[in-house]
Amino acid sequence: MFMVCRKNKICVFLILVLFFALQPQNVFCGTPPKQGEKLPEMSLTAPVSKNDSAYLGIGEKSLFLIQDIDAAVIVLEIIGVYCPVCHKQRPHINRLFHRISKNADLSGKIKFLGISAGATPMEVAYYMKTSRVPYPVLPDEKFNAHKKLNQPLTPYTIVVTKDGQIRYAHLGLIQDMDGLFATLKQLADKTPVIKK
């Protein structure tokens, strides 16, 4: 009797371990923000580079909010420096950035910002150099921003307008970059840039 009871407890324990081990991360973390919701307010540490701060239009602030960025539309990409899907998506996002930055009607209205969940400044610097990221990526070493976003898997791409409304949210590899470009263009055309 004791052996059967002990075996059953072990079996139940193993089943529970397997159940929790095989669950996606978001089961325990909540749901990341979705299209139509408001982006949670989060205080971010300004980039070290003055060029990156100038690109974002945040001046010399040491902390800033997404809404402080001088743009009508912000493409916020949550990445992991060791995430293989993030590396696969990188060249496509880089091309999208260059496509927008070469368009005189869009370049001042749309800005890009990356947040690297769990990465140190050194890891982000190496990632930016090796991946040739043309826009600021901030380290989120203590997962502060990542937690505010309910810890999404990566890459998680969010398009937010100046008023904090999420207009697009996508988990994983974006298959239709032309569609994303069209969405960004449409949002930039109808969303005024609010000057500080």
C-alpha positions as CSV (number, residue, x, y, z in Angstrom):
1,M,0.0,0.0,0.0
2,F,2.8,2.4,0.9
3,M,4.6,1.7,-2.3
4,V,1.5,2.4,-4.5
5,C,0.8,5.7,-2.6
6,R,4.4,6.8,-3.0
7,K,4.4,5.9,-6.7
8,N,1.2,7.9,-7.2
9,K,2.7,10.9,-5.4
10,I,5.8,10.7,-7.6
11,C,3.6,10.4,-10.7
12,V,1.5,13.4,-9.7
13,F,4.6,15.4,-9.0
14,L,6.2,14.5,-12.4
15,I,3.0,15.4,-14.2
16,L,2.8,18.7,-12.5
17,V,6.4,19.5,-13.2
18,L,5.9,18.6,-16.9
19,F,2.7,20.6,-17.1
20,F,4.3,23.8,-15.7
21,A,7.6,23.3,-17.6
22,L,5.8,23.1,-20.9
23,Q,3.6,26.1,-20.4
24,P,4.4,29.3,-22.4
25,Q,5.9,32.1,-20.4
26,N,2.9,34.3,-20.7
27,V,0.7,31.9,-18.7
28,F,2.5,33.1,-15.6
29,C,3.1,36.7,-16.6
30,G,-0.2,38.0,-17.9
31,T,-1.0,39.2,-21.3
32,P,1.2,41.8,-23.1
33,P,-0.5,45.0,-24.2
34,K,-2.6,44.6,-27.4
35,Q,-3.9,46.8,-30.2
36,G,-6.5,49.2,-28.9
37,E,-5.1,49.4,-25.4
38,K,-3.1,52.2,-23.8
39,L,0.6,51.6,-23.4
40,P,1.5,51.4,-19.7
41,E,3.5,54.3,-18.5
42,M,7.1,53.4,-17.9
43,S,10.1,55.5,-17.1
44,L,13.1,54.6,-19.3
45,T,16.7,55.5,-18.8
46,A,17.9,57.8,-21.6
47,P,20.4,56.4,-24.1
48,V,24.1,57.0,-23.3
49,S,24.7,58.3,-26.8
50,K,23.8,62.0,-27.3
51,N,23.0,61.2,-31.0
52,D,20.4,58.6,-29.8
53,S,18.8,61.1,-27.4
54,A,18.8,63.7,-30.2
55,Y,17.1,61.2,-32.6
56,L,14.4,60.5,-30.0
57,G,14.1,64.3,-29.3
58,I,14.2,63.9,-25.5
59,G,16.8,66.5,-24.9
60,E,19.2,65.9,-22.0
61,K,16.7,64.1,-19.7
62,S,18.1,61.2,-17.8
63,L,14.7,59.5,-17.6
64,F,11.9,59.7,-20.2
65,L,8.5,58.3,-21.1
66,I,7.7,56.8,-24.5
67,Q,5.3,59.8,-25.0
68,D,8.3,62.2,-24.6
69,I,9.7,61.0,-27.9
70,D,9.4,63.7,-30.5
71,A,7.3,61.7,-33.0
72,A,3.7,61.1,-33.9
73,V,4.3,57.3,-34.1
74,I,6.8,55.2,-32.2
75,V,7.8,51.7,-33.2
76,L,8.7,50.0,-30.0
77,E,10.5,46.7,-30.3
78,I,11.0,44.4,-27.3
79,I,13.9,42.1,-28.0
80,G,16.3,39.7,-26.4
81,V,19.9,39.9,-27.4
82,Y,20.1,36.0,-27.4
83,C,16.7,35.5,-29.1
84,P,17.1,33.7,-32.5
85,V,13.8,35.1,-33.8
86,C,14.9,38.6,-32.9
87,H,18.1,38.1,-34.9
88,K,16.2,36.7,-37.8
89,Q,13.8,39.7,-37.8
90,R,16.6,42.3,-37.4
91,P,17.6,42.9,-41.0
92,H,13.9,43.3,-41.9
93,I,13.3,45.9,-39.2
94,N,16.6,47.7,-40.2
95,R,15.3,47.9,-43.8
96,L,12.0,49.2,-42.6
97,F,13.8,51.9,-40.5
98,H,15.9,52.9,-43.6
99,R,12.8,53.0,-45.8
100,I,11.1,55.4,-43.4
101,S,14.2,57.5,-42.7
102,K,14.7,58.1,-46.4
103,N,11.1,59.3,-46.8
104,A,11.0,63.0,-46.2
105,D,7.3,62.9,-45.3
106,L,7.7,60.1,-42.7
107,S,11.2,60.5,-41.2
108,G,10.3,63.1,-38.6
109,K,7.0,61.5,-37.8
110,I,8.0,57.9,-37.0
111,K,10.7,57.0,-34.6
112,F,12.1,53.5,-33.6
113,L,13.1,52.4,-30.1
114,G,14.3,49.0,-29.0
115,I,14.2,47.7,-25.4
116,S,16.3,44.7,-24.7
117,A,14.8,42.6,-21.9
118,G,17.4,41.5,-19.4
119,A,20.4,42.7,-21.3
120,T,23.3,44.6,-19.9
121,P,24.6,47.8,-21.5
122,M,27.6,45.8,-22.8
123,E,25.4,43.1,-24.4
124,V,23.3,45.8,-26.0
125,A,26.4,47.6,-27.4
126,Y,27.6,44.3,-28.9
127,Y,24.2,43.5,-30.3
128,M,23.9,46.9,-31.9
129,K,27.3,46.7,-33.4
130,T,27.1,43.2,-34.8
131,S,23.5,43.6,-35.9
132,R,24.0,47.1,-37.3
133,V,20.9,48.5,-35.5
134,P,20.5,52.0,-36.8
135,Y,18.3,53.3,-33.9
136,P,18.5,53.3,-30.1
137,V,18.2,50.1,-28.2
138,L,18.0,50.5,-24.4
139,P,19.2,47.8,-22.0
140,D,16.5,46.6,-19.6
141,E,18.8,44.7,-17.3
142,K,16.4,44.4,-14.4
143,F,13.4,43.8,-16.6
144,N,11.6,46.9,-15.4
145,A,10.0,47.9,-18.8
146,H,9.5,44.2,-19.7
147,K,7.5,43.7,-16.5
148,K,5.4,46.8,-17.2
149,L,4.5,45.2,-20.5
150,N,3.6,41.9,-18.7
151,Q,6.7,40.2,-19.8
152,P,6.0,39.4,-23.5
153,L,8.0,36.8,-25.4
154,T,10.4,38.3,-27.9
155,P,10.4,39.9,-30.4
156,Y,7.3,41.8,-29.5
157,T,6.7,44.8,-31.8
158,I,4.3,47.6,-30.7
159,V,3.3,50.7,-32.6
160,V,2.1,53.4,-30.4
161,T,0.9,56.9,-31.2
162,K,1.8,60.0,-29.3
163,D,-1.3,59.7,-27.1
164,G,-0.1,56.3,-25.8
165,Q,-2.6,54.3,-27.8
166,I,-1.4,51.0,-29.2
167,R,-2.2,50.8,-32.9
168,Y,-0.4,47.6,-33.7
169,A,1.1,44.7,-31.6
170,H,2.7,41.6,-32.9
171,L,4.5,38.7,-31.3
172,G,7.2,37.0,-33.2
173,L,8.6,37.3,-36.8
174,I,6.7,39.9,-38.8
175,Q,5.9,38.3,-42.1
176,D,4.4,41.4,-43.9
177,M,6.8,44.3,-43.6
178,D,5.1,46.1,-46.5
179,G,1.8,45.9,-44.5
180,L,3.5,47.3,-41.4
181,F,5.0,50.1,-43.5
182,A,1.5,50.9,-44.9
183,T,0.1,50.9,-41.3
184,L,2.9,53.2,-40.1
185,K,2.4,55.6,-43.1
186,Q,-1.3,55.8,-42.5
187,L,-0.9,56.5,-38.8
188,A,1.8,59.1,-39.5
189,D,-0.4,60.8,-42.1
190,K,-3.3,61.2,-39.7
191,T,-1.6,61.7,-36.4
192,P,-0.3,65.2,-35.7
193,V,3.2,65.7,-34.2
194,I,2.7,67.4,-30.9
195,K,5.6,69.7,-30.3
196,K,6.8,70.2,-26.7
